[in-house]
Amino acid sequence: MDLPKAERSVYLADGTSSSFNRFSRFSFALPAAAIPAIHTSMSIIIIIIITVFLVTQVTASLVSRT
């Protein structure tokens, strides 16, 4: 697993956010190693947005079917 230094630091410092490291690569401009809390919360927000989007799409398709 070949991660950049910033992502490797977050991976080691906060094991819970390890699965989101590739997911939140856009936030590389932030000092991710210095502020893993912000890095993690941004990843969680992204996942919540995607989940809401998917639920909305599924609901819309089910409603249009009936």
C-alpha distance (Angstrom), angle and dihedral (degrees) to the residues before:
residue distance angle dihedral
M1 . . .
D2 3.79 . .
L3 3.79 109.3 .
P4 3.80 127.2 169.7
K5 3.80 114.9 -104.6
A6 3.81 95.7 -101.0
E7 3.80 93.5 49.7
R8 3.79 92.3 44.0
S9 3.81 89.0 54.5
V10 3.79 91.9 51.5
Y11 3.80 89.8 46.6
L12 3.79 91.4 54.6
A13 3.81 97.2 39.0
D14 3.80 97.1 47.1
G15 3.78 116.2 26.8
T16 3.79 93.0 -177.4
S17 3.80 92.4 66.1
S18 3.80 94.9 45.8
S19 3.80 93.9 102.8
F20 3.81 90.9 53.3
N21 3.81 97.1 53.2
R22 3.80 96.0 96.3
F23 3.79 88.4 38.9
S24 3.80 95.4 61.0
R25 3.78 99.9 41.0
F26 3.83 90.6 128.1
S27 3.82 88.7 73.9
F28 3.81 92.1 65.6
A29 3.83 89.5 117.1
L30 3.80 89.8 70.3
P31 3.82 118.6 79.5
A32 3.79 89.2 -108.1
A33 3.79 94.3 179.7
A34 3.81 91.4 54.0
I35 3.81 95.9 47.6
P36 3.83 109.2 28.8
A37 3.82 90.7 158.1
I38 3.81 92.6 65.3
H39 3.81 90.3 42.5
T40 3.80 91.0 53.0
S41 3.80 95.2 44.4
M42 3.80 90.8 50.9
S43 3.80 89.8 53.0
I44 3.80 91.3 49.3
I45 3.82 91.3 49.3
I46 3.81 90.6 51.7
I47 3.81 91.5 51.0
I48 3.82 91.3 48.5
I49 3.82 90.7 51.2
I50 3.81 91.9 49.7
T51 3.81 91.4 47.1
V52 3.81 92.0 51.0
F53 3.80 89.7 47.9
L54 3.81 92.7 51.4
V55 3.81 93.1 46.3
T56 3.81 89.5 50.0
Q57 3.80 91.6 51.0
V58 3.81 93.5 48.3
T59 3.80 91.7 47.2
A60 3.80 92.0 49.0
S61 3.80 92.2 50.1
L62 3.81 92.0 48.6
V63 3.80 92.2 48.6
S64 3.80 92.7 48.5
R65 3.82 90.7 50.7
T66 3.80 95.4 59.8
